[in-house]
Amino acid sequence: MGTRLPLVLLQLRRPPHPPGPPLRLRVPCRASSGGGSGGREDLLGQRRLLDGQARSSRSPGGRTPAARDSIVREVIQNSKEVLSLLQEKNPAFKPVLAIIQAGDDNLMQEINQNLAEETGLNITHICLPPDSSEAEIIDEILKINEDTRVHGLALQISENLFSNKVLNALKPEKDVDGVTDINLGKLVRGDAHECFVSPVAKAAIELLEKSVGVNLDGKKILVAGAHGSLEAALQCLFQRKGSMTMSSQWKTPQLQRKLHEADIVVLGSRKPEEIPLTWIQPGITVLNCSHDFLSGKVGCGSPRIHFGGLIEEDDVSLLAAALRIQNMVSSGRRWLREQQHRRWRLHCLKLQPLSPVPSDIEISRGQTPKVVDVLAKEIGLLADEIEIYGKSKAKVRLSVLERLKNQADGKYVLVAGITPTPLGEGKSTVTIGLVQALTAHLNVNSFACLRQPSQGPTFGVKGGAAGGGYAQVIPMEEFNLHLTGDIHAITAANNLLAAAIDTRILHENTQTDKALYNRLVPLVNGVREFSEIQLARLKKLGINKTDPSTLTEEEVSKFARLDINPSTITWQRVLDTNDRFLRKITIGQGNTEKGYSRQAQFDIAVASEIMAVLALTDSLADMKARLGRMVVASDKSGQPVTADDLGVTGALTVLMKDAIKPNLMQTLEGTPVFVHAGPFANIAHGNSSVLADKIALKLVGEEGFVGKLLLLNLVVVTAGVPLKKEYTEENIQLVADGCCNLQKQIQIAQLFGVPVVVALNVFKTDTRAEIDLVCELAKRAGAFDAVPCYHWSVGGKGSVDLARAVREAASKRSRFQFLYDVQVRSIVDKIRTIAQAVYGAKDIELSPEAQAKIDRYTQQGFGNLPICMAKTHLSLSHEPDKKGVPRDFILPISDVRASIGAGFIYPLVGTMSTMPGLPTRPCFYDIDLDTETEQVKGLF
């Protein structure tokens, strides 16, 4: 600091650089350390001469530059120390000051850069032509507003551009010059600690008190020629010091009288030539703020008569520059504080439940959702971390994870169910009711993470899947139909890969090695090069060459031919529609396919392994790697063929680049929901995405909760009610008999070492005696608590008791453990462990096909993957009609398949369909569109 600051002080007195061509830059500017030693001595010599001249012009009562320098050093040193402390806890943090400059004054640019470098800040200069319009200035301001790397913004523009429209385009939290109405308003109201104060006005006070030694209490202050934000800030600060302030423009008739009455005169702009210096009484203190620091206009012909204390414009400008740096550090500190966990200031939406409860879609339409960017801001997301789709949904960028990486995670609550009735148990409804209760009624940060529903069941047998009653996601039409196109992206990527498989087989069957190689690595503009993914395949094959012309015939053949065995193809085409007639098809019947045909099938889109990859990935790079590892078939020697081998991984990633971002929506009570991914539960894990969970856990903070449909810190098991006539009347014995399955589910959850809370999703036909019995039996089975819930009929208010029970259970120490060690157990042992420990089977029985697949996967090196059982959800056994707790049965494994990219192996228990069919009367009979209002009808 000691060597840098004198040069900074000298530069302030140097004449401005000669004007050059206008610049339009958007690059970080770092200050240099100056020229060679000879240049520095020359500058320092000039400084001594100038300082000597300044001292000779001052009265004996004036102050020397040393006093001013000391104040500047103190401000910069203090800012440096504060920033250093912030960076100790946040090593990667370095605040950036952006200065929008429209003009050719580079002197102030150098001063800003040097002071910033001394402190440890970065500066970005946006240099515009002097004749830039108001609209161009505002455009640059808006860009800076949304740049999260920038923590402060100052304007160095001509006076005529300082309109209200320009000034108030600045975000108040980045307005380090304190010129916006919001910052000025807070200053006037007395909330200076909550706003940025004008550095020029603050410099004036500091210099008068610390440099000249003036006691401002009771002094008469005249602010002459100031206007706008500077005038307001000066008046406010002087009044806070007990001064009596007057303000006057240069053309005011009473100016001479006011100048005679004043103890201190503050020159806010250049004194016109026609106003004589004799109007200013000798012996009074004059502070010259006439250098317009923001506009960069230097030089005004300072008054050269003896005053009691003359503070020139360069003194104010230099200290103002230092105080701006101080404001920048404060801005950075506030920004860091905002990134830390805090209780959300969420505006929750009010419910007015009706009885009887209307249809789901009527309830959804009766609530007006918050605009999604408002919701995003409430939960701590920054403007550049969301991509808005319409008014009520947005995608959240993964950059938020990097920003919040050091923040503690919240608590993770899994909501599972026992499927007691054909209508289901209401897992989605319970999840939403729970988070509505936590956030809207207990003021606890909480997030719901839900699966995106498939269009197939929506138009088939299930209808909407956004929850129900007064516990649902809104708008439910957008939730159920298309959303942001993630499933369509999966469909496109999946079918691109399917087309690549059959196309490759066709071309390999009809071309020589040389012709195939020449087409795979074509000559373009006389140059033949491998693509990046082709180089990766060469490396996998052990061919360490990068020049296509150097491969041997054997290497050419090895590279060009995948030799896919058509009978081993496991990759199917997909469609997000229930179409039973696509379950088995024949492809390749056209004449152009040259006789290549085979049996194939379509699956529902959410059954694609790409959906499972989306749900399990934790970053864009990880998703690309997983997509590349997906095994689509085996070659004729029994080795796996992957998407990487087909060269399609990059294209798949491009199709999925937006789908990887979680979708933000809200509940009926305005609490946040992530809707992201929905892998087919029959053959995959059936959960929403890991990324949505990770982001939500960061956003809720250490004391918050994330409720998810399916298991870590806590399990909430939902119990439903029977439907038949004998269930609509009180039947205590029947309820008691049926609770054996609930008790078994509690025991299963306890295998993983986590507490269990049972949520009894109450239906209107349940009696108090039945409810009490279920809760009592659940507690006897080991549940931490069992709570009846009424969120369907009244919203979050009806699940407050559940929310309290969840909070209490989550405060207990979790002893989570896995059921088995994937690294030390074989595929068969892992399947047997699940069958016996979870389902209660006596043993398993492998079909010959299942055993052959297990042997192949083990030989290919996939034996260490975890197991995801594909089994009916209607029974603990493989037989849907076996209710309660079946015992001592043999669990048949008909087939074993692998999702290598997603990272699991899934045995098929019994017969599983991956393409649902439509019933006799599908839901689409009731779905329609009002062509006048464009409202969807019939989604429940």
Secondary structure by P-SEA (a helix, b strand, c coil): ccccaaaaaaaaaccccccccccccbbbbbbcccccaaaaaaaaaaaaaaaaaaaaacccccccaaaaaaaaaaaaaaaaaaaaaaaaacccbbbbbbbbcccccaaaaaaaaaaaaaabbbbbbbcccccccaaaaaaaaaaaaacccccbbbbbccccccccccccccccccccccccaaaaaaaaacccccccccaaaaaaaaaaccccccccccbbbbbcccccaaaaaaaaaaaaaccbbbbbcccccaaaaaaaaccbbbbccccccccccccccccbbbbbccccccccccccccccccccccccaaaaaaaaaaaaaaaaaaaaaaaaaaacccccccbbbbbbcccccccaaaaaaacccccaaaaaaaacccccccccccccbbbbbcccccccccccccbbbbbbbcccccccccaaaaaaaaaaaaccccccbbbbbbbbbbccccccccccccccccccccccccccccccaaaaaaaaaaaaaaaaaaaaaaaaacccaaaaaaaaccccccbbbbcaaaaaaaaaacccccccccccaaaaaaaaccccccccccbbbbbccccccccccccccccccccbbbbbccccccccaaaaaaaccccaaaaaaaaaacccccccccccccccccccaaaaaaaaccccbbbbbccccbbbbbbccccccccccccccaaaaaaaaaaacccbbbbccccccbbbbbbbbbcccccccccaaaaaaaaaaaaaaaaaaaccbbbbbbbccccccccaaaaaaaaaaaaaacccbbbbbcccccccccaaaaaaaaaaaaacccccccccccccccaaaaaaaaaccccccccccccaaaaaaaaaaaaaccccbbbbbbcccccccccccccccccbbbbbbccccccccccbbbbbccccccbbbbcccccccccccccccccccccc
